[in-house]
Structure formats: C-alpha cells, structure tokens
Amino acid sequence: MAGKEVTNMIITSDIAEKVIVKRAKKRMTKTELSELLNISRQTLVKIEAGNYKAPKRIYQTIMEWLIED
C-alpha cells in the first residue's frame, strides 16, 4: 500500500530555547510569530515548551526562521 508517510521531527528543549530567545529579541508576541510562521498559537506554545514531535513542515519552518538574519 502506497500511503503518504508522515515524518515527525523532535523540537528539542535546546531548539525551543532558541525560538524563545529569538522571539524575545524581535519583541514578537506568540500570536505574531505564529501568524508569521503560519502555525497555530497552540502549536507555538508546544514548540516553546520543547520535546515536541513536530510534523516535518512545521519543523522545517521553525528551523528556517531560526537561521534567518
């Protein structure tokens, strides 16, 4: 059976801390960042808590945002 495989990636506590720090430096609210990244605010809360099994798209979005600037 050829189904679409869903790959989850772990947002570690180290990555979570980097997200929190960058968001603070940019003086962004959780709502502003979640809208920018096209994810729900609830998902951002889970990401910032760390140890979150993120779908590949969300993981890639977070990592790309972290390497900007």
C-alpha positions in Angstrom: 0.0 0.0 0.0 1.5 3.3 -1.1 0.3 5.8 1.6 1.9 9.1 2.5 4.3 8.6 5.3 4.2 11.3 8.0 7.5 12.1 9.4 7.7 13.8 12.8 10.8 15.6 13.9 11.6 16.4 17.6 11.8 20.1 18.6 14.3 19.7 21.5 14.4 21.9 24.5 17.6 23.4 23.0 15.7 24.4 19.8 12.8 25.6 21.9 15.1 27.9 23.9 16.4 29.4 20.6 12.9 30.1 19.4 12.0 31.8 22.7 15.2 33.9 22.7 14.8 35.0 19.0 11.1 35.8 19.5 12.1 38.0 22.6 14.9 39.8 20.7 12.4 40.6 17.9 9.9 41.7 20.6 7.2 39.5 19.0 4.2 38.0 20.7 3.4 34.4 20.4 0.4 35.4 18.2 2.6 37.5 15.9 5.2 34.7 15.4 2.6 32.0 14.9 0.9 34.1 12.2 4.3 34.8 10.6 5.1 31.1 10.5 1.6 30.1 9.5 1.1 27.8 12.5 -1.4 28.0 15.3 -0.6 29.8 18.6 -1.2 26.5 20.4 1.4 24.8 18.3 3.9 27.5 19.1 3.2 27.1 22.8 4.0 23.3 22.4 7.2 24.2 20.4 8.4 26.6 23.1 7.8 24.0 25.8 10.3 21.7 24.0 10.3 18.0 23.3 7.5 18.4 20.7 7.1 15.9 17.9 6.5 18.3 15.0 5.3 17.4 11.6 8.1 17.8 9.0 6.6 21.0 7.6 6.5 22.8 11.0 10.0 21.6 11.9 11.4 23.0 8.6 9.5 26.2 9.1 10.9 26.7 12.6 14.5 25.8 11.5 14.3 28.2 8.5 13.1 31.0 10.7 15.9 30.4 13.2 18.6 30.7 10.6 17.2 33.9 9.1 19.1 37.2 9.7 
